[in-house]
Amino acid sequence: MARLNVEAVAEDTLTAPEERPTNRIVASVTDPNGEPVTGLTAANFRIDPMASGNGTNVHVAQVSAARLPGFYHIHVVPSGSSGARGVHVFAIAASRGTDKGQTLATVAVD
């Protein structure tokens, strides 16, 4: 098993669950040598709320490769009906076979 290096930045605002649009997290995934990891899909990513008030969960709706190798647009949709406003922290995990990596991203729900 090797470690994947994962970095992520979320949009500044995650829209409230009742509005249900897709929101985007941009992630970079590289191997231990710094080489871009390509070919990942939604099945390779997990997003989990770590500090999100009433528990605003998200569903990974789509993952698409960006123009540069190893970069991904992760489209997430709020689920549930908590409507919790404020700053939320999400854990982002990426895997490829037995290789795994993780990071955190913060977003504001308004």
C-alpha positions as CSV (number, residue, x, y, z in Angstrom):
1,M,0.0,0.0,0.0
2,A,1.3,3.5,-0.9
3,R,0.1,6.8,0.3
4,L,-1.7,9.1,-2.1
5,N,-1.1,12.8,-1.5
6,V,-4.5,14.6,-1.6
7,E,-5.1,18.3,-1.5
8,A,-8.5,19.9,-1.9
9,V,-10.1,23.3,-2.1
10,A,-13.9,23.8,-1.9
11,E,-16.0,26.5,-3.3
12,D,-16.5,29.3,-0.8
13,T,-20.2,28.6,-0.5
14,L,-22.1,25.3,-0.3
15,T,-25.7,26.0,-1.0
16,A,-28.3,25.0,1.6
17,P,-29.7,21.4,1.2
18,E,-33.2,22.5,0.2
19,E,-31.8,24.3,-2.9
20,R,-29.9,21.1,-4.0
21,P,-27.6,22.4,-6.7
22,T,-24.3,20.8,-7.4
23,N,-21.3,22.3,-5.6
24,R,-17.7,21.7,-6.5
25,I,-14.5,20.6,-4.7
26,V,-11.3,20.7,-6.6
27,A,-8.8,18.0,-5.6
28,S,-5.2,17.2,-6.6
29,V,-4.1,13.6,-6.2
30,T,-0.5,12.5,-6.6
31,D,1.5,9.4,-5.8
32,P,4.4,9.2,-3.3
33,N,6.8,10.4,-6.1
34,G,4.7,13.4,-6.9
35,E,3.4,12.0,-10.1
36,P,-0.3,12.8,-10.9
37,V,-2.8,10.0,-10.3
38,T,-5.1,9.8,-13.3
39,G,-8.2,7.8,-14.1
40,L,-10.1,8.3,-10.8
41,T,-13.9,8.3,-10.7
42,A,-16.6,9.0,-8.2
43,A,-16.1,5.5,-6.8
44,N,-12.5,6.5,-5.8
45,F,-13.6,9.5,-3.6
46,R,-15.5,9.7,-0.3
47,I,-16.7,12.9,1.3
48,D,-17.7,13.0,4.9
49,P,-18.8,15.9,7.2
50,M,-16.5,16.2,10.2
51,A,-17.8,19.4,11.8
52,S,-21.1,20.4,10.3
53,G,-23.5,21.6,12.9
54,N,-26.7,19.5,12.4
55,G,-25.0,17.0,10.0
56,T,-25.2,18.3,6.5
57,N,-24.2,15.3,4.4
58,V,-23.1,15.4,0.8
59,H,-23.4,12.9,-2.0
60,V,-20.7,12.7,-4.6
61,A,-22.7,13.2,-7.8
62,Q,-19.9,13.3,-10.3
63,V,-16.1,13.3,-10.6
64,S,-14.5,14.7,-13.8
65,A,-10.8,15.1,-14.6
66,A,-9.6,18.6,-15.0
67,R,-7.3,19.7,-17.9
68,L,-4.1,19.0,-15.9
69,P,-3.4,15.4,-15.0
70,G,-4.2,14.4,-11.4
71,F,-6.7,17.3,-10.8
72,Y,-10.4,16.5,-10.4
73,H,-13.7,18.4,-10.1
74,I,-15.8,16.7,-7.5
75,H,-19.4,17.7,-7.8
76,V,-21.3,17.2,-4.5
77,V,-24.9,17.6,-3.7
78,P,-26.1,18.4,-0.1
79,S,-28.5,15.7,1.2
80,G,-30.7,15.6,4.2
81,S,-32.8,18.4,5.5
82,S,-30.7,20.0,8.3
83,G,-30.2,23.3,6.6
84,A,-27.4,24.0,9.0
85,R,-25.7,27.4,8.2
86,G,-22.2,28.3,8.9
87,V,-18.7,26.9,8.3
88,H,-18.5,23.2,7.7
89,V,-15.4,20.9,7.6
90,F,-15.5,17.9,5.2
91,A,-13.0,15.0,5.1
92,I,-12.1,14.0,1.6
93,A,-10.6,10.5,1.0
94,A,-9.2,9.2,-2.3
95,S,-8.3,5.6,-3.0
96,R,-6.8,3.6,-5.9
97,G,-6.6,-0.1,-5.2
98,T,-4.8,-0.3,-1.9
99,D,-3.4,3.2,-2.2
100,K,-5.1,5.7,0.0
101,G,-4.9,9.4,1.0
102,Q,-7.0,12.0,2.7
103,T,-7.4,15.7,3.4
104,L,-9.8,18.3,4.8
105,A,-11.7,21.1,3.1
106,T,-13.9,23.8,4.6
107,V,-17.0,25.4,3.1
108,A,-19.7,27.9,4.2
109,V,-23.4,27.1,4.0
110,D,-25.5,30.2,3.7
